[in-house]
Amino acid sequence: MATPVYSRPVGKRYLGNTNEMEVHDLSNERSACQVGEIIAARHAVTFSPDTLQQARAERYDNCAHCIGGSTR
């Protein structure tokens, strides 16, 4: 289940962007991911459980920069 966040999450690995429906790996974050901008725009969510599988189950696509394998 996705939960909105309004600041950089602590102890979470995956961050979703509701505007683009993509998921980012915070442990492999790249400048192209623009995580700060996603959070500032209030498009950020975390997942429970905090897994890539959960994000994919909620129809989030992989970020091409930090995860790879984007289907877009």
PQR file with spaces between the fields and no chain letter, atoms N, CA, C, O and H, PARSE charges and radii, in Angstrom:
ATOM       1  N    MET     1       0.845   -1.180    0.000 -0.4000 1.5000
ATOM       2  CA   MET     1       0.000    0.000    0.000 -0.0000 2.0000
ATOM       3  C    MET     1       0.889    1.243    0.000  0.5500 1.7000
ATOM       4  O    MET     1       1.815    1.350    0.805 -0.5500 1.4000
ATOM       5  N    ALA     2       0.607    2.174   -0.900 -0.4000 1.5000
ATOM       6  CA   ALA     2       1.385    3.405   -1.019 -0.0000 2.0000
ATOM       7  C    ALA     2       0.907    4.436   -0.008  0.5500 1.7000
ATOM       8  O    ALA     2      -0.292    4.623    0.199 -0.5500 1.4000
ATOM       9  H    ALA     2      -0.145    2.087   -1.554  0.4000 1.0000
ATOM      10  N    THR     3       1.883    5.106    0.620 -0.4000 1.5000
ATOM      11  CA   THR     3       1.600    6.131    1.616 -0.0000 2.0000
ATOM      12  C    THR     3       2.298    7.428    1.207  0.5500 1.7000
ATOM      13  O    THR     3       3.508    7.416    0.982 -0.5500 1.4000
ATOM      14  H    THR     3       2.857    4.954    0.452  0.4000 1.0000
ATOM      15  N    PRO     4       1.575    8.543    1.105 -0.5600 1.5000
ATOM      16  CA   PRO     4       2.214    9.811    0.743  0.2800 2.0000
ATOM      17  C    PRO     4       3.263   10.232    1.775  0.5500 1.7000
ATOM      18  O    PRO     4       3.086   10.024    2.976 -0.5500 1.4000
ATOM      19  N    VAL     5       4.355   10.824    1.292 -0.4000 1.5000
ATOM      20  CA   VAL     5       5.398   11.377    2.169 -0.0000 2.0000
ATOM      21  C    VAL     5       5.713   12.785    1.692  0.5500 1.7000
ATOM      22  O    VAL     5       5.616   13.090    0.503 -0.5500 1.4000
ATOM      23  H    VAL     5       4.499   10.992    0.316  0.4000 1.0000
ATOM      24  N    TYR     6       6.096   13.647    2.648 -0.4000 1.5000
ATOM      25  CA   TYR     6       6.340   15.056    2.332 -0.0000 2.0000
ATOM      26  C    TYR     6       7.749   15.492    2.686  0.5500 1.7000
ATOM      27  O    TYR     6       8.075   16.677    2.624 -0.5500 1.4000
ATOM      28  H    TYR     6       6.175   13.399    3.613  0.4000 1.0000
ATOM      29  N    SER     7       8.587   14.527    3.058 -0.4000 1.5000
ATOM      30  CA   SER     7      10.008   14.766    3.286 -0.0000 2.0000
ATOM      31  C    SER     7      10.735   13.471    2.935  0.5500 1.7000
ATOM      32  O    SER     7      10.115   12.420    2.777 -0.5500 1.4000
ATOM      33  H    SER     7       8.322   13.564    3.109  0.4000 1.0000
ATOM      34  N    ARG     8      12.068   13.564    2.816 -0.4000 1.5000
ATOM      35  CA   ARG     8      12.838   12.380    2.436 -0.0000 2.0000
ATOM      36  C    ARG     8      12.630   11.293    3.495  0.5500 1.7000
ATOM      37  O    ARG     8      12.894   11.519    4.675 -0.5500 1.4000
ATOM      38  H    ARG     8      12.572   14.418    2.945  0.4000 1.0000
ATOM      39  N    PRO     9      12.159   10.120    3.078 -0.5600 1.5000
ATOM      40  CA   PRO     9      11.881    9.052    4.049  0.2800 2.0000
ATOM      41  C    PRO     9      13.173    8.460    4.617  0.5500 1.7000
ATOM      42  O    PRO     9      14.167    8.296    3.909 -0.5500 1.4000
ATOM      43  N    VAL    10      13.130    8.152    5.884 -0.4000 1.5000
ATOM      44  CA   VAL    10      14.258    7.522    6.568 -0.0000 2.0000
ATOM      45  C    VAL    10      13.931    6.043    6.734  0.5500 1.7000
ATOM      46  O    VAL    10      12.832    5.687    7.161 -0.5500 1.4000
ATOM      47  H    VAL    10      12.322    8.285    6.459  0.4000 1.0000
ATOM      48  N    GLY    11      14.884    5.190    6.397 -0.4000 1.5000
ATOM      49  CA   GLY    11      14.680    3.763    6.571 -0.0000 2.0000
ATOM      50  C    GLY    11      13.852    3.118    5.478  0.5500 1.7000
ATOM      51  O    GLY    11      13.411    1.978    5.626 -0.5500 1.4000
ATOM      52  H    GLY    11      15.777    5.480    6.050  0.4000 1.0000
ATOM      53  N    LYS    12      13.636    3.824    4.392 -0.4000 1.5000
ATOM      54  CA   LYS    12      12.892    3.283    3.251 -0.0000 2.0000
ATOM      55  C    LYS    12      13.827    3.203    2.057  0.5500 1.7000
ATOM      56  O    LYS    12      14.683    4.069    1.877 -0.5500 1.4000
ATOM      57  H    LYS    12      13.994    4.750    4.272  0.4000 1.0000
ATOM      58  N    ARG    13      13.671    2.186    1.256 -0.4000 1.5000
ATOM      59  CA   ARG    13      14.505    2.021    0.067 -0.0000 2.0000
ATOM      60  C    ARG    13      13.813    2.520   -1.196  0.5500 1.7000
ATOM      61  O    ARG    13      14.463    3.098   -2.067 -0.5500 1.4000
ATOM      62  H    ARG    13      12.975    1.483    1.402  0.4000 1.0000
ATOM      63  N    TYR    14      12.510    2.306   -1.306 -0.4000 1.5000
ATOM      64  CA   TYR    14      11.803    2.621   -2.552 -0.0000 2.0000
ATOM      65  C    TYR    14      10.876    3.816   -2.379  0.5500 1.7000
ATOM      66  O    TYR    14      10.163    3.936   -1.383 -0.5500 1.4000
ATOM      67  H    TYR    14      11.982    1.836   -0.598  0.4000 1.0000
ATOM      68  N    LEU    15      10.905    4.699   -3.378 -0.4000 1.5000
ATOM      69  CA   LEU    15      10.078    5.900   -3.377 -0.0000 2.0000
ATOM      70  C    LEU    15       9.337    5.968   -4.699  0.5500 1.7000
ATOM      71  O    LEU    15       9.951    5.907   -5.764 -0.5500 1.4000
ATOM      72  H    LEU    15      11.484    4.602   -4.187  0.4000 1.0000
ATOM      73  N    GLY    16       8.031    6.095   -4.635 -0.4000 1.5000
ATOM      74  CA   GLY    16       7.222    6.192   -5.838 -0.0000 2.0000
ATOM      75  C    GLY    16       6.936    7.630   -6.214  0.5500 1.7000
ATOM      76  O    GLY    16       6.833    8.501   -5.350 -0.5500 1.4000
ATOM      77  H    GLY    16       7.532    6.145   -3.770  0.4000 1.0000
ATOM      78  N    ASN    17       6.810    7.873   -7.504 -0.4000 1.5000
ATOM      79  CA   ASN    17       6.423    9.171   -8.040 -0.0000 2.0000
ATOM      80  C    ASN    17       5.029    9.000   -8.642  0.5500 1.7000
ATOM      81  O    ASN    17       4.872    8.387   -9.698 -0.5500 1.4000
ATOM      82  H    ASN    17       6.895    7.166   -8.206  0.4000 1.0000
ATOM      83  N    THR    18       4.024    9.545   -7.967 -0.4000 1.5000
ATOM      84  CA   THR    18       2.642    9.373   -8.417 -0.0000 2.0000
ATOM      85  C    THR    18       2.355   10.112   -9.715  0.5500 1.7000
ATOM      86  O    THR    18       1.422    9.750  -10.432 -0.5500 1.4000
ATOM      87  H    THR    18       4.151   10.043   -7.109  0.4000 1.0000
ATOM      88  N    ASN    19       3.134   11.136  -10.032 -0.4000 1.5000
ATOM      89  CA   ASN    19       2.930   11.898  -11.260 -0.0000 2.0000
ATOM      90  C    ASN    19       3.351   11.100  -12.489  0.5500 1.7000
ATOM      91  O    ASN    19       2.694   11.170  -13.528 -0.5500 1.4000
ATOM      92  H    ASN    19       3.892   11.430   -9.449  0.4000 1.0000
ATOM      93  N    GLU    20       4.431   10.349  -12.380 -0.4000 1.5000
ATOM      94  CA   GLU    20       4.955    9.561  -13.502 -0.0000 2.0000
ATOM      95  C    GLU    20       4.701    8.063  -13.342  0.5500 1.7000
ATOM      96  O    GLU    20       4.984    7.279  -14.248 -0.5500 1.4000
ATOM      97  H    GLU    20       4.964   10.291  -11.537  0.4000 1.0000
ATOM      98  N    MET    21       4.168    7.675  -12.191 -0.4000 1.5000
ATOM      99  CA   MET    21       3.940    6.256  -11.878 -0.0000 2.0000
ATOM     100  C    MET    21       5.218    5.441  -12.074  0.5500 1.7000
ATOM     101  O    MET    21       5.221    4.405  -12.740 -0.5500 1.4000
ATOM     102  H    MET    21       3.938    8.313  -11.456  0.4000 1.0000
ATOM     103  N    GLU    22       6.319    5.945  -11.467 -0.4000 1.5000
ATOM     104  CA   GLU    22       7.573    5.214  -11.496 -0.0000 2.0000
ATOM     105  C    GLU    22       8.120    5.108  -10.084  0.5500 1.7000
ATOM     106  O    GLU    22       7.805    5.922   -9.216 -0.5500 1.4000
ATOM     107  H    GLU    22       6.317    6.786  -10.926  0.4000 1.0000
ATOM     108  N    VAL    23       8.943    4.093   -9.869 -0.4000 1.5000
ATOM     109  CA   VAL    23       9.523    3.838   -8.561 -0.0000 2.0000
ATOM     110  C    VAL    23      11.031    4.035   -8.643  0.5500 1.7000
ATOM     111  O    VAL    23      11.670    3.648   -9.621 -0.5500 1.4000
ATOM     112  H    VAL    23       9.199    3.432  -10.575  0.4000 1.0000
ATOM     113  N    HIS    24      11.593    4.648   -7.588 -0.4000 1.5000
ATOM     114  CA   HIS    24      13.023    4.928   -7.500 -0.0000 2.0000
ATOM     115  C    HIS    24      13.639    4.132   -6.359  0.5500 1.7000
ATOM     116  O    HIS    24      13.005    3.903   -5.329 -0.5500 1.4000
ATOM     117  H    HIS    24      11.074    4.962   -6.793  0.4000 1.0000
ATOM     118  N    ASP    25      14.884    3.713   -6.559 -0.4000 1.5000
ATOM     119  CA   ASP    25      15.655    3.007   -5.532 -0.0000 2.0000
ATOM     120  C    ASP    25      16.549    4.035   -4.844  0.5500 1.7000
ATOM     121  O    ASP    25      17.548    4.470   -5.417 -0.5500 1.4000
ATOM     122  H    ASP    25      15.399    3.899   -7.396  0.4000 1.0000
ATOM     123  N    LEU    26      16.200    4.422   -3.630 -0.4000 1.5000
ATOM     124  CA   LEU    26      16.950    5.452   -2.917 -0.0000 2.0000
ATOM     125  C    LEU    26      18.367    5.018   -2.565  0.5500 1.7000
ATOM     126  O    LEU    26      19.220    5.866   -2.304 -0.5500 1.4000
ATOM     127  H    LEU    26      15.388    4.068   -3.165  0.4000 1.0000
ATOM     128  N    SER    27      18.634    3.722   -2.554 -0.4000 1.5000
ATOM     129  CA   SER    27      19.994    3.247   -2.268 -0.0000 2.0000
ATOM     130  C    SER    27      20.879    3.306   -3.513  0.5500 1.7000
ATOM     131  O    SER    27      22.080    3.052   -3.428 -0.5500 1.4000
ATOM     132  H    SER    27      17.942    3.033   -2.766  0.4000 1.0000
ATOM     133  N    ASN    28      20.303    3.637   -4.659 -0.4000 1.5000
ATOM     134  CA   ASN    28      21.043    3.727   -5.919 -0.0000 2.0000
ATOM     135  C    ASN    28      20.643    5.006   -6.674  0.5500 1.7000
ATOM     136  O    ASN    28      20.716    5.060   -7.902 -0.5500 1.4000
ATOM     137  H    ASN    28      19.327    3.844   -4.728  0.4000 1.0000
ATOM     138  N    GLU    29      20.225    6.023   -5.929 -0.4000 1.5000
ATOM     139  CA   GLU    29      19.692    7.260   -6.496 -0.0000 2.0000
ATOM     140  C    GLU    29      20.714    7.964   -7.393  0.5500 1.7000
ATOM     141  O    GLU    29      21.898    8.037   -7.064 -0.5500 1.4000
ATOM     142  H    GLU    29      20.166    5.980   -4.932  0.4000 1.0000
ATOM     143  N    ARG    30      20.246    8.472   -8.513 -0.4000 1.5000
ATOM     144  CA   ARG    30      21.047    9.249   -9.463 -0.0000 2.0000
ATOM     145  C    ARG    30      20.477   10.668   -9.527  0.5500 1.7000
ATOM     146  O    ARG    30      19.311   10.889   -9.198 -0.5500 1.4000
ATOM     147  H    ARG    30      19.284    8.413   -8.780  0.4000 1.0000
ATOM     148  N    SER    31      21.293   11.611   -9.944 -0.4000 1.5000
ATOM     149  CA   SER    31      20.813   13.002  -10.038 -0.0000 2.0000
ATOM     150  C    SER    31      19.640   13.119  -11.011  0.5500 1.7000
ATOM     151  O    SER    31      18.762   13.962  -10.825 -0.5500 1.4000
ATOM     152  H    SER    31      22.240   11.432  -10.211  0.4000 1.0000
ATOM     153  N    ALA    32      19.622   12.280  -12.045 -0.4000 1.5000
ATOM     154  CA   ALA    32      18.529   12.304  -13.019 -0.0000 2.0000
ATOM     155  C    ALA    32      17.191   11.887  -12.413  0.5500 1.7000
ATOM     156  O    ALA    32      16.141   12.161  -12.996 -0.5500 1.4000
ATOM     157  H    ALA    32      20.336   11.595  -12.196  0.4000 1.0000
ATOM     158  N    CYS    33      17.211   11.236  -11.268 -0.4000 1.5000
ATOM     159  CA   CYS    33      15.963   10.795  -10.623 -0.0000 2.0000
ATOM     160  C    CYS    33      15.152   11.971  -10.091  0.5500 1.7000
ATOM     161  O    CYS    33      13.925   11.889  -10.022 -0.5500 1.4000
ATOM     162  H    CYS    33      18.063   11.014  -10.795  0.4000 1.0000
ATOM     163  N    GLN    34      15.806   13.047   -9.718 -0.4000 1.5000
ATOM     164  CA   GLN    34      15.151   14.254   -9.221 -0.0000 2.0000
ATOM     165  C    GLN    34      14.233   13.973   -8.029  0.5500 1.7000
ATOM     166  O    GLN    34      13.111   14.476   -7.967 -0.5500 1.4000
ATOM     167  H    GLN    34      16.803   13.113   -9.774  0.4000 1.0000
ATOM     168  N    VAL    35      14.715   13.178   -7.102 -0.4000 1.5000
ATOM     169  CA   VAL    35      13.919   12.795   -5.931 -0.0000 2.0000
ATOM     170  C    VAL    35      13.492   14.017   -5.121  0.5500 1.7000
ATOM     171  O    VAL    35      12.352   14.090   -4.664 -0.5500 1.4000
ATOM     172  H    VAL    35      15.626   12.769   -7.153  0.4000 1.0000
ATOM     173  N    GLY    36      14.396   14.972   -4.943 -0.4000 1.5000
ATOM     174  CA   GLY    36      14.044   16.189   -4.196 -0.0000 2.0000
ATOM     175  C    GLY    36      12.868   16.923   -4.806  0.5500 1.7000
ATOM     176  O    GLY    36      11.999   17.420   -4.090 -0.5500 1.4000
ATOM     177  H    GLY    36      15.323   14.913   -5.315  0.4000 1.0000
ATOM     178  N    GLU    37      12.839   16.991   -6.122 -0.4000 1.5000
ATOM     179  CA   GLU    37      11.755   17.661   -6.820 -0.0000 2.0000
ATOM     180  C    GLU    37      10.442   16.888   -6.688  0.5500 1.7000
ATOM     181  O    GLU    37       9.372   17.484   -6.565 -0.5500 1.4000
ATOM     182  H    GLU    37      13.545   16.586   -6.704  0.4000 1.0000
ATOM     183  N    ILE    38      10.532   15.569   -6.715 -0.4000 1.5000
ATOM     184  CA   ILE    38       9.341   14.732   -6.556 -0.0000 2.0000
ATOM     185  C    ILE    38       8.716   14.972   -5.182  0.5500 1.7000
ATOM     186  O    ILE    38       7.500   15.118   -5.057 -0.5500 1.4000
ATOM     187  H    ILE    38      11.401   15.085   -6.815  0.4000 1.0000
ATOM     188  N    ILE    39       9.563   15.011   -4.159 -0.4000 1.5000
ATOM     189  CA   ILE    39       9.079   15.245   -2.793 -0.0000 2.0000
ATOM     190  C    ILE    39       8.495   16.647   -2.671  0.5500 1.7000
ATOM     191  O    ILE    39       7.416   16.821   -2.106 -0.5500 1.4000
ATOM     192  H    ILE    39      10.551   14.892   -4.260  0.4000 1.0000
ATOM     193  N    ALA    40       9.203   17.654   -3.197 -0.4000 1.5000
ATOM     194  CA   ALA    40       8.732   19.044   -3.111 -0.0000 2.0000
ATOM     195  C    ALA    40       7.394   19.235   -3.813  0.5500 1.7000
ATOM     196  O    ALA    40       6.568   20.033   -3.371 -0.5500 1.4000
ATOM     197  H    ALA    40      10.080   17.513   -3.656  0.4000 1.0000
ATOM     198  N    ALA    41       7.177   18.507   -4.904 -0.4000 1.5000
ATOM     199  CA   ALA    41       5.918   18.614   -5.650 -0.0000 2.0000
ATOM     200  C    ALA    41       4.788   17.793   -5.027  0.5500 1.7000
ATOM     201  O    ALA    41       3.657   17.799   -5.514 -0.5500 1.4000
ATOM     202  H    ALA    41       7.849   17.859   -5.263  0.4000 1.0000
ATOM     203  N    ARG    42       5.116   17.087   -3.942 -0.4000 1.5000
ATOM     204  CA   ARG    42       4.131   16.256   -3.229 -0.0000 2.0000
ATOM     205  C    ARG    42       3.615   15.093   -4.069  0.5500 1.7000
ATOM     206  O    ARG    42       2.441   14.727   -4.003 -0.5500 1.4000
ATOM     207  H    ARG    42       6.035   17.082   -3.547  0.4000 1.0000
ATOM     208  N    HIS    43       4.519   14.522   -4.859 -0.4000 1.5000
ATOM     209  CA   HIS    43       4.192   13.353   -5.677 -0.0000 2.0000
ATOM     210  C    HIS    43       4.845   12.090   -5.126  0.5500 1.7000
ATOM     211  O    HIS    43       4.832   11.053   -5.789 -0.5500 1.4000
ATOM     212  H    HIS    43       5.473   14.819   -4.913  0.4000 1.0000
ATOM     213  N    ALA    44       5.418   12.161   -3.922 -0.4000 1.5000
ATOM     214  CA   ALA    44       6.182   11.039   -3.373 -0.0000 2.0000
ATOM     215  C    ALA    44       5.321   10.138   -2.492  0.5500 1.7000
ATOM     216  O    ALA    44       4.499   10.598   -1.699 -0.5500 1.4000
ATOM     217  H    ALA    44       5.429   13.004   -3.383  0.4000 1.0000
ATOM     218  N    VAL    45       5.545    8.833   -2.666 -0.4000 1.5000
ATOM     219  CA   VAL    45       4.915    7.832   -1.802 -0.0000 2.0000
ATOM     220  C    VAL    45       5.953    6.776   -1.441  0.5500 1.7000
ATOM     221  O    VAL    45       6.928    6.566   -2.163 -0.5500 1.4000
ATOM     222  H    VAL    45       6.213    8.460   -3.310  0.4000 1.0000
ATOM     223  N    THR    46       5.725    6.122   -0.316 -0.4000 1.5000
ATOM     224  CA   THR    46       6.501    4.945    0.049 -0.0000 2.0000
ATOM     225  C    THR    46       5.563    3.748    0.010  0.5500 1.7000
ATOM     226  O    THR    46       4.346    3.899   -0.095 -0.5500 1.4000
ATOM     227  H    THR    46       4.933    6.292    0.270  0.4000 1.0000
ATOM     228  N    PHE    47       6.138    2.571    0.096 -0.4000 1.5000
ATOM     229  CA   PHE    47       5.358    1.350   -0.046 -0.0000 2.0000
ATOM     230  C    PHE    47       5.459    0.494    1.210  0.5500 1.7000
ATOM     231  O    PHE    47       6.472    0.499    1.909 -0.5500 1.4000
ATOM     232  H    PHE    47       7.127    2.449    0.182  0.4000 1.0000
ATOM     233  N    SER    48       4.389   -0.235    1.474 -0.4000 1.5000
ATOM     234  CA   SER    48       4.378   -1.172    2.587 -0.0000 2.0000
ATOM     235  C    SER    48       3.826   -2.493    2.084  0.5500 1.7000
ATOM     236  O    SER    48       2.643   -2.588    1.757 -0.5500 1.4000
ATOM     237  H    SER    48       3.566   -0.238    0.906  0.4000 1.0000
ATOM     238  N    PRO    49       4.662   -3.502    2.019 -0.5600 1.5000
ATOM     239  CA   PRO    49       6.057   -3.532    2.443  0.2800 2.0000
ATOM     240  C    PRO    49       6.948   -2.734    1.483  0.5500 1.7000
ATOM     241  O    PRO    49       6.578   -2.480    0.336 -0.5500 1.4000
ATOM     242  N    ASP    50       8.117   -2.351    1.971 -0.4000 1.5000
ATOM     243  CA   ASP    50       9.074   -1.529    1.230 -0.0000 2.0000
ATOM     244  C    ASP    50       9.877   -2.408    0.271  0.5500 1.7000
ATOM     245  O    ASP    50      11.066   -2.651    0.478 -0.5500 1.4000
ATOM     246  H    ASP    50       8.418   -2.557    2.902  0.4000 1.0000
ATOM     247  N    THR    51       9.203   -2.880   -0.784 -0.4000 1.5000
ATOM     248  CA   THR    51       9.842   -3.770   -1.755 -0.0000 2.0000
ATOM     249  C    THR    51       9.526   -3.318   -3.167  0.5500 1.7000
ATOM     250  O    THR    51       8.508   -2.674   -3.420 -0.5500 1.4000
ATOM     251  H    THR    51       8.237   -2.683   -0.952  0.4000 1.0000
ATOM     252  N    LEU    52      10.414   -3.666   -4.077 -0.4000 1.5000
ATOM     253  CA   LEU    52      10.172   -3.387   -5.484 -0.0000 2.0000
ATOM     254  C    LEU    52       8.956   -4.164   -5.971  0.5500 1.7000
ATOM     255  O    LEU    52       8.190   -3.669   -6.797 -0.5500 1.4000
ATOM     256  H    LEU    52      11.241   -4.189   -3.872  0.4000 1.0000
ATOM     257  N    GLN    53       8.780   -5.357   -5.470 -0.4000 1.5000
ATOM     258  CA   GLN    53       7.634   -6.169   -5.858 -0.0000 2.0000
ATOM     259  C    GLN    53       6.318   -5.479   -5.497  0.5500 1.7000
ATOM     260  O    GLN    53       5.361   -5.529   -6.270 -0.5500 1.4000
ATOM     261  H    GLN    53       9.403   -5.760   -4.799  0.4000 1.0000
ATOM     262  N    GLN    54       6.265   -4.837   -4.328 -0.4000 1.5000
ATOM     263  CA   GLN    54       5.047   -4.120   -3.929 -0.0000 2.0000
ATOM     264  C    GLN    54       4.796   -2.937   -4.850  0.5500 1.7000
ATOM     265  O    GLN    54       3.664   -2.707   -5.275 -0.5500 1.4000
ATOM     266  H    GLN    54       7.042   -4.796   -3.700  0.4000 1.0000
ATOM     267  N    ALA    55       5.839   -2.191   -5.157 -0.4000 1.5000
ATOM     268  CA   ALA    55       5.687   -1.052   -6.060 -0.0000 2.0000
ATOM     269  C    ALA    55       5.189   -1.516   -7.427  0.5500 1.7000
ATOM     270  O    ALA    55       4.303   -0.894   -8.013 -0.5500 1.4000
ATOM     271  H    ALA    55       6.759   -2.378   -4.812  0.4000 1.0000
ATOM     272  N    ARG    56       5.749   -2.590   -7.926 -0.4000 1.5000
ATOM     273  CA   ARG    56       5.323   -3.127   -9.223 -0.0000 2.0000
ATOM     274  C    ARG    56       3.874   -3.618   -9.159  0.5500 1.7000
ATOM     275  O    ARG    56       3.124   -3.456  -10.122 -0.5500 1.4000
ATOM     276  H    ARG    56       6.469   -3.096   -7.451  0.4000 1.0000
ATOM     277  N    ALA    57       3.478   -4.215   -8.037 -0.4000 1.5000
ATOM     278  CA   ALA    57       2.098   -4.672   -7.864 -0.0000 2.0000
ATOM     279  C    ALA    57       1.119   -3.494   -7.884  0.5500 1.7000
ATOM     280  O    ALA    57      -0.044   -3.648   -8.258 -0.5500 1.4000
ATOM     281  H    ALA    57       4.087   -4.347   -7.255  0.4000 1.0000
ATOM     282  N    GLU    58       1.605   -2.320   -7.479 -0.4000 1.5000
ATOM     283  CA   GLU    58       0.773   -1.117   -7.491 -0.0000 2.0000
ATOM     284  C    GLU    58       0.917   -0.347   -8.803  0.5500 1.7000
ATOM     285  O    GLU    58       0.515    0.812   -8.904 -0.5500 1.4000
ATOM     286  H    GLU    58       2.550   -2.195   -7.176  0.4000 1.0000
ATOM     287  N    ARG    59       1.495   -1.008   -9.802 -0.4000 1.5000
ATOM     288  CA   ARG    59       1.584   -0.514  -11.176 -0.0000 2.0000
ATOM     289  C    ARG    59       2.591    0.609  -11.385  0.5500 1.7000
ATOM     290  O    ARG    59       2.440    1.424  -12.296 -0.5500 1.4000
ATOM     291  H    ARG    59       1.821   -1.950   -9.720  0.4000 1.0000
ATOM     292  N    TYR    60       3.626    0.654  -10.535 -0.4000 1.5000
ATOM     293  CA   TYR    60       4.710    1.620  -10.728 -0.0000 2.0000
ATOM     294  C    TYR    60       5.776    0.988  -11.607  0.5500 1.7000
ATOM     295  O    TYR    60       6.160   -0.162  -11.394 -0.5500 1.4000
ATOM     296  H    TYR    60       3.749   -0.008   -9.796  0.4000 1.0000
ATOM     297  N    ASP    61       6.253    1.734  -12.591 -0.4000 1.5000
ATOM     298  CA   ASP    61       7.294    1.279  -13.505 -0.0000 2.0000
ATOM     299  C    ASP    61       8.666    1.596  -12.894  0.5500 1.7000
ATOM     300  O    ASP    61       8.794    2.526  -12.097 -0.5500 1.4000
ATOM     301  H    ASP    61       5.941    2.668  -12.763  0.4000 1.0000
ATOM     302  N    ASN    62       9.675    0.831  -13.264 -0.4000 1.5000
ATOM     303  CA   ASN    62      11.031    1.077  -12.787 -0.0000 2.0000
ATOM     304  C    ASN    62      11.575    2.390  -13.349  0.5500 1.7000
ATOM     305  O    ASN    62      11.350    2.709  -14.517 -0.5500 1.4000
ATOM     306  H    ASN    62       9.571    0.076  -13.911  0.4000 1.0000
ATOM     307  N    CYS    63      12.289    3.150  -12.517 -0.4000 1.5000
ATOM     308  CA   CYS    63      13.026    4.305  -13.002 -0.0000 2.0000
ATOM     309  C    CYS    63      14.159    3.798  -13.899  0.5500 1.7000
ATOM     310  O    CYS    63      14.887    2.882  -13.518 -0.5500 1.4000
ATOM     311  H    CYS    63      12.471    2.891  -11.568  0.4000 1.0000
ATOM     312  N    ALA    64      14.306    4.375  -15.060 -0.4000 1.5000
ATOM     313  CA   ALA    64      15.343    3.945  -16.006 -0.0000 2.0000
ATOM     314  C    ALA    64      16.740    4.230  -15.488  0.5500 1.7000
ATOM     315  O    ALA    64      17.695    3.584  -15.917 -0.5500 1.4000
ATOM     316  H    ALA    64      13.714    5.119  -15.369  0.4000 1.0000
ATOM     317  N    HIS    65      16.885    5.195  -14.563 -0.4000 1.5000
ATOM     318  CA   HIS    65      18.212    5.612  -14.091 -0.0000 2.0000
ATOM     319  C    HIS    65      18.715    4.824  -12.888  0.5500 1.7000
ATOM     320  O    HIS    65      19.865    4.387  -12.875 -0.5500 1.4000
ATOM     321  H    HIS    65      16.109    5.720  -14.214  0.4000 1.0000
ATOM     322  N    CYS    66      17.881    4.638  -11.892 -0.4000 1.5000
ATOM     323  CA   CYS    66      18.370    4.016  -10.645 -0.0000 2.0000
ATOM     324  C    CYS    66      18.034    2.535  -10.527  0.5500 1.7000
ATOM     325  O    CYS    66      18.655    1.827   -9.734 -0.5500 1.4000
ATOM     326  H    CYS    66      16.946    4.993  -11.902  0.4000 1.0000
ATOM     327  N    ILE    67      17.061    2.050  -11.302 -0.4000 1.5000
ATOM     328  CA   ILE    67      16.697    0.628  -11.264 -0.0000 2.0000
ATOM     329  C    ILE    67      16.959   -0.027  -12.614  0.5500 1.7000
ATOM     330  O    ILE    67      17.522   -1.120  -12.680 -0.5500 1.4000
ATOM     331  H    ILE    67      16.557    2.624  -11.946  0.4000 1.0000
ATOM     332  N    GLY    68      16.554    0.635  -13.678 -0.4000 1.5000
ATOM     333  CA   GLY    68      16.694    0.073  -15.026 -0.0000 2.0000
ATOM     334  C    GLY    68      15.521   -0.825  -15.354  0.5500 1.7000
ATOM     335  O    GLY    68      14.704   -1.134  -14.487 -0.5500 1.4000
ATOM     336  H    GLY    68      16.097    1.523  -13.625  0.4000 1.0000
ATOM     337  N    GLY    69      15.440   -1.234  -16.578 -0.4000 1.5000
ATOM     338  CA   GLY    69      14.370   -2.132  -16.989 -0.0000 2.0000
ATOM     339  C    GLY    69      13.011   -1.470  -17.103  0.5500 1.7000
ATOM     340  O    GLY    69      11.985   -2.139  -16.977 -0.5500 1.4000
ATOM     341  H    GLY    69      16.104   -0.984  -17.282  0.4000 1.0000
ATOM     342  N    SER    70      12.988   -0.156  -17.343 -0.4000 1.5000
ATOM     343  CA   SER    70      11.728    0.546  -17.512 -0.0000 2.0000
ATOM     344  C    SER    70      10.991   -0.025  -18.718  0.5500 1.7000
ATOM     345  O    SER    70      11.606   -0.368  -19.728 -0.5500 1.4000
ATOM     346  H    SER    70      13.822    0.387  -17.445  0.4000 1.0000
ATOM     347  N    THR    71       9.688   -0.121  -18.604 -0.4000 1.5000
ATOM     348  CA   THR    71       8.896   -0.643  -19.714 -0.0000 2.0000
ATOM     349  C    THR    71       8.327    0.484  -20.582  0.5500 1.7000
ATOM     350  O    THR    71       7.565    0.225  -21.514 -0.5500 1.4000
ATOM     351  H    THR    71       9.189    0.158  -17.784  0.4000 1.0000
ATOM     352  N    ARG    72       8.690    1.719  -20.280 -0.4000 1.5000
ATOM     353  CA   ARG    72       8.199    2.852  -21.085 -0.0000 2.0000
ATOM     354  C    ARG    72       9.151    3.194  -22.185  0.5500 1.7000
ATOM     355  O    ARG    72       8.897    4.119  -22.956 -0.5500 1.4000
ATOM     356  H    ARG    72       9.308    1.929  -19.523  0.4000 1.0000
